[in-house]
């Protein structure tokens, strides 16, 4: 029986790479994101490669739409809560509360919405998995990251609490916390379209993680035997020893 895997934030980066990886492992992937053109193109790509995929335009912060989406699914065995993002690098003294609210809504409430809506089907599958893509920002603070750090701490707390509350149910709860990942959009969005600033984030860093590196880690965790729960997996590039300790080569 083919297992349905829902991947949020599947229009680019880690989400898109994860969808490709799960499809190659035999899952039927449901690509969830707000940008129809992107997920439709990705679904077509996956299908043309001989795998199963379909797309669903959805804003994970819209609870009514999330509930309707969950109701439309016949079954669900895997939920990858990947949708998220950061806005700004302002200090707490100067940050816009609206930016914090947006980050909390997608990184925490979006995960909550999707998880609550799909949990009955995940339990009914008899072998479900909820995977939360958090961040090393969810485990340590740093200057200029207050809002994003707070949101990702919320995502980490949600995953850890859910694991306790589902003990005894046939559902695993996995958290994957990436460190420095260079994707096409994350830093660009965070820096409000500043392309030069986004490139400077990774300047001199030999081989930051790619979206495919993180996706490979996610797929590995999901394809462990059913009794094996990867509670928390932190993945960083070799050049990043910690949030503040990054090796850079002079250019």
DRENDO-323476 format. One line per field, with one value per residue: residue number from 1; residue in three letters; chain; x, y negated, z of N, C-alpha, C in turn. Coordinates in steps of 0.05 Angstrom, whole numbers, plus 5000, padded with zeros to 4 digits. Example, Ala and Ser with C-alpha at 12.3 -4.5 7.8 and 13.67 -1.06 7.14 Angstrom:
<recs>
n	(1, 2) .
res	(ALA, SER) .
chain	(A, A) .
n_c1	(5264, 5257) .
n_c2	(5114, 5045) .
n_c3	(5156, 5142) .
ca_c1	(5246, 5273) .
ca_c2	(5090, 5021) .
ca_c3	(5156, 5143) .
c_c1	(5264, 5258) .
c_c2	(5066, 4999) .
c_c3	(5156, 5157) .
</recs>
This chain:
<recs>
n	(1, 2, 3, 4, 5, 6, 7, 8, 9, 10, 11, 12, 13, 14, 15, 16, 17, 18, 19, 20, 21, 22, 23, 24, 25, 26, 27, 28, 29, 30, 31, 32, 33, 34, 35, 36, 37, 38, 39, 40, 41, 42, 43, 44, 45, 46, 47, 48, 49, 50, 51, 52, 53, 54, 55, 56, 57, 58, 59, 60, 61, 62, 63, 64, 65, 66, 67, 68, 69, 70, 71, 72, 73, 74, 75, 76, 77, 78, 79, 80, 81, 82, 83, 84, 85, 86, 87, 88, 89, 90, 91, 92, 93, 94, 95, 96, 97, 98, 99, 100, 101, 102, 103, 104, 105, 106, 107, 108, 109, 110, 111, 112, 113, 114, 115, 116, 117, 118, 119, 120, 121, 122, 123, 124, 125, 126, 127, 128, 129, 130, 131, 132, 133, 134, 135, 136, 137, 138, 139, 140, 141, 142, 143, 144, 145, 146, 147, 148, 149, 150, 151, 152, 153, 154, 155, 156, 157, 158, 159, 160, 161, 162, 163, 164, 165, 166, 167, 168, 169, 170, 171, 172, 173, 174, 175, 176, 177, 178, 179, 180, 181, 182, 183, 184, 185, 186, 187, 188, 189, 190, 191, 192, 193, 194, 195, 196, 197, 198, 199, 200, 201, 202, 203, 204, 205, 206, 207, 208, 209, 210, 211, 212, 213, 214, 215, 216, 217, 218, 219, 220, 221, 222, 223, 224, 225, 226, 227, 228, 229, 230, 231, 232, 233, 234, 235, 236, 237, 238, 239, 240, 241, 242, 243, 244, 245, 246, 247, 248, 249, 250, 251) .
res	(UNK, UNK, UNK, UNK, UNK, UNK, UNK, UNK, UNK, UNK, UNK, UNK, UNK, UNK, UNK, UNK, UNK, UNK, UNK, UNK, UNK, UNK, UNK, UNK, UNK, UNK, UNK, UNK, UNK, UNK, UNK, UNK, UNK, UNK, UNK, UNK, UNK, UNK, UNK, UNK, UNK, UNK, UNK, UNK, UNK, UNK, UNK, UNK, UNK, UNK, UNK, UNK, UNK, UNK, UNK, UNK, UNK, UNK, UNK, UNK, UNK, UNK, UNK, UNK, UNK, UNK, UNK, UNK, UNK, UNK, UNK, UNK, UNK, UNK, UNK, UNK, UNK, UNK, UNK, UNK, UNK, UNK, UNK, UNK, UNK, UNK, UNK, UNK, UNK, UNK, UNK, UNK, UNK, UNK, UNK, UNK, UNK, UNK, UNK, UNK, UNK, UNK, UNK, UNK, UNK, UNK, UNK, UNK, UNK, UNK, UNK, UNK, UNK, UNK, UNK, UNK, UNK, UNK, UNK, UNK, UNK, UNK, UNK, UNK, UNK, UNK, UNK, UNK, UNK, UNK, UNK, UNK, UNK, UNK, UNK, UNK, UNK, UNK, UNK, UNK, UNK, UNK, UNK, UNK, UNK, UNK, UNK, UNK, UNK, UNK, UNK, UNK, UNK, UNK, UNK, UNK, UNK, UNK, UNK, UNK, UNK, UNK, UNK, UNK, UNK, UNK, UNK, UNK, UNK, UNK, UNK, UNK, UNK, UNK, UNK, UNK, UNK, UNK, UNK, UNK, UNK, UNK, UNK, UNK, UNK, UNK, UNK, UNK, UNK, UNK, UNK, UNK, UNK, UNK, UNK, UNK, UNK, UNK, UNK, UNK, UNK, UNK, UNK, UNK, UNK, UNK, UNK, UNK, UNK, UNK, UNK, UNK, UNK, UNK, UNK, UNK, UNK, UNK, UNK, UNK, UNK, UNK, UNK, UNK, UNK, UNK, UNK, UNK, UNK, UNK, UNK, UNK, UNK, UNK, UNK, UNK, UNK, UNK, UNK, UNK, UNK, UNK, UNK, UNK, UNK, UNK, UNK, UNK, UNK, UNK, UNK) .
chain	(A, A, A, A, A, A, A, A, A, A, A, A, A, A, A, A, A, A, A, A, A, A, A, A, A, A, A, A, A, A, A, A, A, A, A, A, A, A, A, A, A, A, A, A, A, A, A, A, A, A, A, A, A, A, A, A, A, A, A, A, A, A, A, A, A, A, A, A, A, A, A, A, A, A, A, A, A, A, A, A, A, A, A, A, A, A, A, A, A, A, A, A, A, A, A, A, A, A, A, A, A, A, A, A, A, A, A, A, A, A, A, A, A, A, A, A, A, A, A, A, A, A, A, A, A, A, A, A, A, A, A, A, A, A, A, A, A, A, A, A, A, A, A, A, A, A, A, A, A, A, A, A, A, A, A, A, A, A, A, A, A, A, A, A, A, A, A, A, A, A, A, A, A, A, A, A, A, A, A, A, A, A, A, A, A, A, A, A, A, A, A, A, A, A, A, A, A, A, A, A, A, A, A, A, A, A, A, A, A, A, A, A, A, A, A, A, A, A, A, A, A, A, A, A, A, A, A, A, A, A, A, A, A, A, A, A, A, A, A, A, A, A, A, A, A, A, A, A, A, A, A) .
n_c1	(5017, 5012, 5041, 5017, 5048, 5050, 5077, 5094, 5108, 5129, 5145, 5196, 5267, 5283, 5234, 5217, 5260, 5255, 5205, 5218, 5255, 5224, 5186, 5218, 5228, 5182, 5136, 5071, 5069, 5043, 5042, 5047, 5036, 5036, 5045, 5020, 5040, 5092, 5088, 5056, 5088, 5130, 5103, 5089, 5141, 5157, 5120, 5131, 5179, 5164, 5140, 5093, 5053, 5019, 4991, 4973, 4946, 4956, 4952, 4984, 4971, 4919, 4866, 4815, 4820, 4861, 4835, 4796, 4828, 4852, 4807, 4797, 4833, 4843, 4876, 4933, 5001, 5049, 5071, 5105, 5125, 5147, 5141, 5158, 5201, 5242, 5241, 5274, 5330, 5332, 5345, 5317, 5301, 5289, 5256, 5199, 5137, 5098, 5127, 5147, 5099, 5081, 5122, 5114, 5063, 5069, 5113, 5100, 5042, 5025, 5048, 5021, 4967, 4968, 4984, 4945, 4900, 4912, 4925, 4886, 4882, 4935, 4942, 4903, 4927, 4960, 5014, 5042, 5078, 5099, 5138, 5178, 5209, 5254, 5302, 5371, 5367, 5325, 5346, 5386, 5402, 5414, 5442, 5401, 5366, 5319, 5261, 5255, 5284, 5252, 5205, 5223, 5240, 5190, 5170, 5204, 5189, 5136, 5141, 5169, 5133, 5088, 5108, 5111, 5057, 5034, 5053, 5048, 5012, 5008, 5047, 5103, 5144, 5186, 5241, 5279, 5334, 5363, 5426, 5467, 5442, 5445, 5399, 5356, 5322, 5316, 5352, 5349, 5294, 5293, 5325, 5296, 5297, 5348, 5398, 5455, 5467, 5445, 5479, 5525, 5518, 5535, 5587, 5652, 5645, 5660, 5626, 5568, 5508, 5463, 5396, 5384, 5418, 5394, 5344, 5358, 5372, 5323, 5291, 5320, 5310, 5255, 5249, 5268, 5261, 5195, 5194, 5234, 5249, 5272, 5286, 5309, 5348, 5404, 5433, 5489, 5534, 5603, 5635, 5611, 5613, 5583, 5529, 5553, 5604, 5636, 5673, 5708, 5735, 5785, 5772) .
n_c2	(5024, 4957, 4902, 4840, 4778, 4715, 4654, 4592, 4524, 4535, 4511, 4494, 4498, 4534, 4561, 4574, 4606, 4647, 4669, 4690, 4729, 4763, 4781, 4811, 4852, 4880, 4860, 4829, 4764, 4704, 4641, 4582, 4514, 4442, 4421, 4434, 4444, 4462, 4510, 4541, 4547, 4577, 4623, 4644, 4654, 4695, 4735, 4745, 4769, 4818, 4826, 4815, 4759, 4699, 4633, 4581, 4520, 4481, 4443, 4450, 4423, 4412, 4435, 4456, 4470, 4507, 4548, 4563, 4583, 4627, 4658, 4673, 4712, 4781, 4814, 4809, 4817, 4793, 4731, 4675, 4620, 4567, 4515, 4448, 4395, 4335, 4266, 4208, 4178, 4147, 4118, 4134, 4087, 4055, 4083, 4099, 4113, 4136, 4167, 4207, 4231, 4252, 4290, 4324, 4343, 4374, 4409, 4434, 4435, 4452, 4503, 4525, 4522, 4556, 4604, 4616, 4620, 4664, 4705, 4745, 4778, 4794, 4824, 4863, 4889, 4926, 4926, 4875, 4813, 4752, 4700, 4647, 4592, 4555, 4513, 4498, 4451, 4458, 4477, 4447, 4380, 4318, 4254, 4206, 4243, 4251, 4255, 4297, 4337, 4344, 4363, 4411, 4438, 4446, 4482, 4526, 4537, 4551, 4599, 4632, 4634, 4657, 4708, 4730, 4730, 4764, 4813, 4882, 4883, 4900, 4865, 4831, 4777, 4732, 4688, 4647, 4606, 4560, 4527, 4479, 4468, 4461, 4437, 4419, 4379, 4368, 4333, 4289, 4274, 4264, 4219, 4183, 4181, 4163, 4178, 4177, 4175, 4223, 4259, 4248, 4272, 4324, 4318, 4338, 4386, 4452, 4498, 4494, 4525, 4555, 4552, 4604, 4634, 4629, 4650, 4703, 4720, 4716, 4753, 4799, 4803, 4811, 4860, 4898, 4960, 4974, 4976, 4943, 4881, 4820, 4774, 4721, 4689, 4656, 4620, 4595, 4557, 4578, 4534, 4503, 4500, 4483, 4438, 4388, 4399, 4404, 4426, 4389, 4375, 4332, 4289) .
n_c3	(5000, 4982, 5016, 5036, 5036, 5063, 5047, 5071, 5050, 5001, 4954, 4943, 4958, 5017, 5025, 4972, 4955, 4992, 4979, 4928, 4944, 4978, 4942, 4908, 4942, 4941, 4964, 4959, 4944, 4971, 4952, 4985, 4986, 4978, 4927, 4867, 4814, 4823, 4854, 4822, 4777, 4800, 4817, 4767, 4747, 4783, 4772, 4718, 4725, 4739, 4788, 4843, 4853, 4875, 4876, 4922, 4933, 4988, 5048, 5106, 5152, 5150, 5181, 5169, 5115, 5119, 5149, 5112, 5072, 5099, 5107, 5055, 5042, 5034, 5064, 5107, 5120, 5132, 5155, 5137, 5167, 5141, 5123, 5134, 5159, 5161, 5181, 5175, 5213, 5256, 5321, 5386, 5409, 5365, 5330, 5289, 5314, 5282, 5246, 5279, 5293, 5244, 5235, 5278, 5267, 5220, 5230, 5279, 5292, 5242, 5239, 5282, 5263, 5217, 5240, 5280, 5246, 5213, 5247, 5265, 5219, 5214, 5260, 5250, 5208, 5230, 5231, 5233, 5220, 5245, 5224, 5242, 5215, 5244, 5269, 5283, 5308, 5341, 5387, 5409, 5425, 5388, 5371, 5339, 5320, 5348, 5339, 5302, 5328, 5374, 5350, 5327, 5373, 5393, 5355, 5365, 5418, 5411, 5381, 5418, 5461, 5436, 5425, 5476, 5489, 5452, 5465, 5463, 5422, 5352, 5326, 5305, 5326, 5299, 5299, 5258, 5257, 5222, 5210, 5182, 5120, 5052, 5011, 4955, 4972, 5029, 5060, 5028, 5030, 5085, 5089, 5063, 5006, 4994, 4955, 4955, 5009, 5025, 5000, 5027, 5076, 5070, 5054, 5039, 5067, 5066, 5029, 5052, 5079, 5032, 5005, 4988, 5020, 5071, 5060, 5048, 5098, 5125, 5095, 5107, 5163, 5163, 5138, 5172, 5209, 5235, 5291, 5306, 5330, 5312, 5353, 5355, 5308, 5295, 5244, 5213, 5170, 5160, 5167, 5205, 5270, 5313, 5329, 5330, 5313, 5258, 5204, 5157, 5093, 5071, 5018) .
ca_c1	(5000, 5028, 5037, 5014, 5065, 5044, 5101, 5088, 5130, 5142, 5149, 5224, 5285, 5283, 5209, 5217, 5279, 5244, 5184, 5231, 5267, 5204, 5174, 5236, 5227, 5157, 5113, 5055, 5074, 5023, 5058, 5030, 5048, 5018, 5050, 5009, 5057, 5116, 5082, 5045, 5111, 5144, 5086, 5093, 5168, 5158, 5104, 5146, 5201, 5153, 5131, 5067, 5052, 4998, 4995, 4950, 4952, 4946, 4966, 4982, 4961, 4890, 4857, 4792, 4830, 4876, 4816, 4783, 4848, 4854, 4783, 4797, 4852, 4833, 4893, 4959, 5019, 5071, 5067, 5130, 5119, 5170, 5135, 5169, 5217, 5250, 5237, 5290, 5352, 5332, 5347, 5292, 5294, 5280, 5240, 5171, 5121, 5084, 5145, 5147, 5073, 5081, 5140, 5101, 5040, 5076, 5131, 5088, 5014, 5022, 5054, 4998, 4944, 4971, 4986, 4919, 4881, 4919, 4931, 4868, 4890, 4961, 4937, 4888, 4944, 4973, 5043, 5045, 5101, 5100, 5165, 5180, 5234, 5258, 5327, 5388, 5357, 5306, 5360, 5405, 5395, 5435, 5434, 5388, 5349, 5300, 5234, 5258, 5292, 5229, 5187, 5234, 5238, 5162, 5167, 5217, 5172, 5112, 5149, 5176, 5109, 5072, 5120, 5102, 5027, 5027, 5066, 5029, 4998, 5026, 5056, 5129, 5148, 5214, 5250, 5304, 5342, 5386, 5442, 5471, 5434, 5443, 5378, 5352, 5303, 5314, 5365, 5338, 5269, 5298, 5337, 5276, 5304, 5375, 5414, 5483, 5467, 5439, 5503, 5545, 5513, 5550, 5612, 5675, 5639, 5664, 5604, 5545, 5489, 5444, 5369, 5385, 5431, 5374, 5323, 5369, 5370, 5294, 5283, 5332, 5295, 5228, 5250, 5277, 5239, 5173, 5198, 5257, 5241, 5294, 5274, 5320, 5372, 5416, 5451, 5503, 5558, 5627, 5647, 5596, 5615, 5562, 5515, 5572, 5630, 5635, 5698, 5706, 5760, 5788, 5769) .
ca_c2	(5000, 4932, 4884, 4812, 4760, 4687, 4637, 4564, 4508, 4552, 4496, 4488, 4505, 4560, 4574, 4585, 4628, 4669, 4681, 4707, 4752, 4782, 4793, 4831, 4875, 4894, 4846, 4811, 4739, 4683, 4617, 4561, 4487, 4420, 4414, 4456, 4450, 4477, 4538, 4555, 4555, 4598, 4647, 4654, 4665, 4720, 4754, 4752, 4787, 4844, 4827, 4805, 4732, 4680, 4608, 4568, 4493, 4479, 4427, 4466, 4406, 4410, 4459, 4467, 4482, 4531, 4568, 4573, 4599, 4652, 4674, 4683, 4734, 4807, 4824, 4795, 4832, 4776, 4702, 4660, 4592, 4553, 4487, 4430, 4373, 4313, 4239, 4187, 4184, 4125, 4124, 4133, 4059, 4041, 4101, 4093, 4135, 4149, 4188, 4229, 4244, 4268, 4313, 4343, 4355, 4395, 4429, 4448, 4440, 4467, 4530, 4534, 4526, 4580, 4628, 4621, 4628, 4690, 4725, 4768, 4796, 4805, 4846, 4884, 4904, 4947, 4923, 4848, 4797, 4722, 4689, 4617, 4580, 4532, 4499, 4494, 4426, 4466, 4488, 4428, 4352, 4301, 4226, 4201, 4265, 4255, 4265, 4323, 4356, 4349, 4380, 4438, 4450, 4455, 4507, 4547, 4544, 4565, 4627, 4647, 4639, 4676, 4735, 4740, 4734, 4787, 4838, 4904, 4882, 4909, 4842, 4821, 4748, 4728, 4660, 4643, 4579, 4552, 4503, 4461, 4480, 4441, 4442, 4396, 4358, 4363, 4308, 4267, 4266, 4253, 4193, 4166, 4178, 4153, 4200, 4176, 4182, 4252, 4273, 4243, 4291, 4349, 4310, 4352, 4411, 4474, 4518, 4494, 4546, 4550, 4563, 4633, 4646, 4631, 4669, 4730, 4726, 4720, 4778, 4820, 4806, 4822, 4887, 4918, 4979, 4961, 4973, 4925, 4853, 4801, 4752, 4695, 4692, 4630, 4623, 4570, 4562, 4582, 4508, 4490, 4515, 4474, 4415, 4365, 4409, 4412, 4423, 4375, 4373, 4305, 4288) .
ca_c3	(5000, 4980, 5038, 5029, 5052, 5059, 5052, 5069, 5041, 4980, 4929, 4938, 4979, 5032, 5020, 4945, 4955, 5008, 4963, 4908, 4958, 4987, 4919, 4898, 4960, 4937, 4976, 4943, 4958, 4967, 4954, 4996, 4987, 4968, 4899, 4851, 4792, 4832, 4862, 4799, 4761, 4814, 4815, 4739, 4746, 4797, 4757, 4694, 4734, 4745, 4816, 4849, 4866, 4868, 4889, 4935, 4942, 5016, 5068, 5131, 5174, 5146, 5193, 5155, 5091, 5128, 5157, 5088, 5059, 5113, 5101, 5027, 5040, 5042, 5085, 5110, 5137, 5139, 5152, 5140, 5172, 5133, 5118, 5155, 5148, 5179, 5171, 5188, 5231, 5275, 5349, 5400, 5413, 5341, 5313, 5285, 5325, 5260, 5235, 5299, 5291, 5219, 5239, 5297, 5254, 5201, 5242, 5302, 5288, 5217, 5247, 5299, 5246, 5201, 5257, 5291, 5225, 5201, 5268, 5265, 5197, 5220, 5280, 5236, 5189, 5245, 5229, 5223, 5229, 5243, 5224, 5244, 5207, 5261, 5263, 5306, 5321, 5361, 5409, 5420, 5417, 5377, 5367, 5313, 5312, 5369, 5331, 5289, 5349, 5390, 5335, 5324, 5399, 5395, 5339, 5380, 5441, 5400, 5374, 5442, 5476, 5421, 5428, 5502, 5489, 5434, 5474, 5463, 5397, 5330, 5311, 5313, 5324, 5293, 5294, 5244, 5262, 5205, 5215, 5159, 5095, 5030, 4992, 4937, 4982, 5057, 5069, 5011, 5043, 5111, 5086, 5048, 4978, 4991, 4944, 4964, 5037, 5027, 4992, 5048, 5098, 5065, 5042, 5050, 5081, 5047, 5029, 5070, 5071, 5011, 5010, 4984, 5044, 5093, 5051, 5051, 5127, 5131, 5084, 5124, 5189, 5158, 5127, 5192, 5217, 5250, 5320, 5311, 5329, 5314, 5368, 5347, 5293, 5288, 5221, 5205, 5153, 5176, 5173, 5226, 5295, 5330, 5317, 5328, 5306, 5230, 5189, 5131, 5078, 5060, 4988) .
c_c1	(5018, 5020, 5036, 5031, 5058, 5068, 5092, 5112, 5145, 5148, 5178, 5241, 5282, 5257, 5208, 5236, 5269, 5222, 5197, 5242, 5247, 5190, 5191, 5237, 5200, 5133, 5097, 5057, 5052, 5038, 5040, 5046, 5029, 5022, 5043, 5028, 5081, 5109, 5070, 5068, 5127, 5129, 5089, 5120, 5169, 5143, 5118, 5170, 5191, 5143, 5104, 5068, 5028, 5002, 4970, 4958, 4940, 4964, 4962, 4972, 4931, 4877, 4833, 4801, 4846, 4857, 4802, 4803, 4851, 4830, 4783, 4816, 4839, 4850, 4918, 4976, 5043, 5064, 5095, 5123, 5145, 5166, 5145, 5184, 5223, 5246, 5254, 5312, 5354, 5335, 5319, 5282, 5282, 5261, 5211, 5154, 5105, 5100, 5146, 5121, 5072, 5099, 5127, 5078, 5048, 5093, 5119, 5059, 5009, 5027, 5031, 4974, 4945, 4971, 4959, 4899, 4887, 4924, 4912, 4875, 4917, 4959, 4923, 4905, 4958, 5003, 5050, 5070, 5095, 5129, 5164, 5208, 5237, 5283, 5345, 5381, 5336, 5319, 5381, 5398, 5419, 5424, 5422, 5369, 5325, 5273, 5235, 5266, 5268, 5210, 5197, 5237, 5210, 5158, 5180, 5201, 5148, 5119, 5155, 5152, 5091, 5082, 5111, 5072, 5018, 5039, 5044, 5012, 5018, 5035, 5083, 5129, 5178, 5219, 5277, 5311, 5367, 5400, 5443, 5465, 5432, 5422, 5373, 5336, 5306, 5326, 5355, 5312, 5274, 5308, 5321, 5286, 5332, 5394, 5442, 5485, 5462, 5464, 5525, 5542, 5530, 5578, 5635, 5670, 5642, 5641, 5584, 5526, 5472, 5417, 5369, 5398, 5410, 5352, 5332, 5367, 5341, 5284, 5295, 5317, 5268, 5228, 5264, 5255, 5219, 5179, 5221, 5248, 5266, 5283, 5283, 5346, 5381, 5436, 5463, 5525, 5583, 5639, 5633, 5596, 5593, 5550, 5534, 5600, 5629, 5662, 5693, 5734, 5762, 5787, 5785) .
c_c2	(4975, 4913, 4855, 4795, 4731, 4671, 4608, 4548, 4521, 4537, 4491, 4500, 4533, 4575, 4588, 4609, 4652, 4684, 4700, 4732, 4773, 4796, 4816, 4856, 4890, 4882, 4832, 4784, 4719, 4657, 4594, 4535, 4467, 4415, 4437, 4464, 4468, 4506, 4554, 4565, 4578, 4624, 4660, 4667, 4693, 4742, 4763, 4770, 4814, 4848, 4814, 4778, 4717, 4655, 4597, 4540, 4489, 4460, 4440, 4449, 4402, 4435, 4472, 4481, 4508, 4554, 4580, 4591, 4627, 4670, 4686, 4707, 4760, 4818, 4806, 4810, 4815, 4747, 4689, 4630, 4576, 4523, 4469, 4407, 4352, 4286, 4220, 4197, 4161, 4135, 4124, 4105, 4045, 4058, 4092, 4117, 4150, 4171, 4212, 4245, 4262, 4293, 4333, 4357, 4378, 4417, 4445, 4455, 4456, 4497, 4541, 4540, 4552, 4606, 4635, 4632, 4657, 4712, 4749, 4788, 4808, 4828, 4869, 4901, 4927, 4945, 4895, 4834, 4767, 4714, 4659, 4608, 4554, 4517, 4501, 4469, 4434, 4478, 4470, 4400, 4339, 4274, 4222, 4222, 4270, 4267, 4292, 4345, 4363, 4368, 4408, 4453, 4461, 4480, 4530, 4556, 4559, 4595, 4643, 4653, 4659, 4705, 4747, 4747, 4757, 4813, 4860, 4905, 4890, 4886, 4834, 4790, 4743, 4698, 4661, 4613, 4572, 4527, 4486, 4475, 4458, 4450, 4417, 4373, 4351, 4336, 4284, 4256, 4252, 4224, 4175, 4160, 4167, 4176, 4200, 4184, 4212, 4268, 4271, 4263, 4316, 4343, 4325, 4378, 4434, 4495, 4516, 4516, 4536, 4560, 4593, 4647, 4650, 4651, 4697, 4739, 4732, 4747, 4802, 4825, 4819, 4851, 4907, 4937, 4965, 4957, 4954, 4896, 4836, 4776, 4725, 4700, 4664, 4634, 4596, 4577, 4565, 4555, 4493, 4507, 4508, 4449, 4392, 4374, 4421, 4406, 4410, 4372, 4345, 4306, 4266) .
c_c3	(5000, 5003, 5027, 5048, 5044, 5066, 5049, 5061, 5018, 4955, 4923, 4961, 4991, 5026, 4993, 4944, 4971, 4993, 4941, 4921, 4967, 4964, 4908, 4916, 4958, 4950, 4954, 4957, 4951, 4973, 4962, 4998, 4977, 4939, 4881, 4828, 4800, 4838, 4840, 4781, 4774, 4814, 4787, 4736, 4759, 4783, 4732, 4700, 4741, 4774, 4819, 4863, 4858, 4885, 4901, 4944, 4969, 5032, 5095, 5155, 5172, 5156, 5179, 5130, 5098, 5135, 5132, 5072, 5072, 5108, 5073, 5023, 5049, 5065, 5085, 5129, 5146, 5135, 5157, 5142, 5166, 5128, 5141, 5143, 5168, 5165, 5188, 5207, 5252, 5304, 5362, 5404, 5389, 5323, 5312, 5295, 5303, 5247, 5253, 5296, 5267, 5223, 5257, 5283, 5236, 5214, 5265, 5296, 5262, 5223, 5264, 5282, 5231, 5218, 5269, 5270, 5215, 5222, 5268, 5243, 5202, 5240, 5266, 5217, 5203, 5245, 5218, 5233, 5225, 5244, 5224, 5236, 5224, 5252, 5287, 5321, 5343, 5386, 5422, 5409, 5404, 5372, 5340, 5304, 5330, 5360, 5319, 5310, 5366, 5376, 5333, 5351, 5403, 5379, 5353, 5404, 5433, 5395, 5399, 5459, 5462, 5424, 5455, 5501, 5472, 5443, 5477, 5438, 5374, 5313, 5322, 5310, 5322, 5289, 5281, 5246, 5246, 5216, 5191, 5133, 5074, 5010, 4976, 4950, 5011, 5066, 5053, 5022, 5069, 5110, 5067, 5019, 4973, 4982, 4953, 4993, 5041, 5020, 5014, 5072, 5095, 5054, 5055, 5064, 5061, 5050, 5051, 5061, 5048, 5019, 5007, 5008, 5066, 5085, 5054, 5080, 5135, 5120, 5099, 5149, 5185, 5149, 5146, 5198, 5236, 5279, 5327, 5308, 5332, 5327, 5357, 5333, 5285, 5266, 5212, 5184, 5170, 5184, 5196, 5251, 5315, 5317, 5312, 5318, 5277, 5217, 5163, 5119, 5067, 5029, 4976) .
</recs>
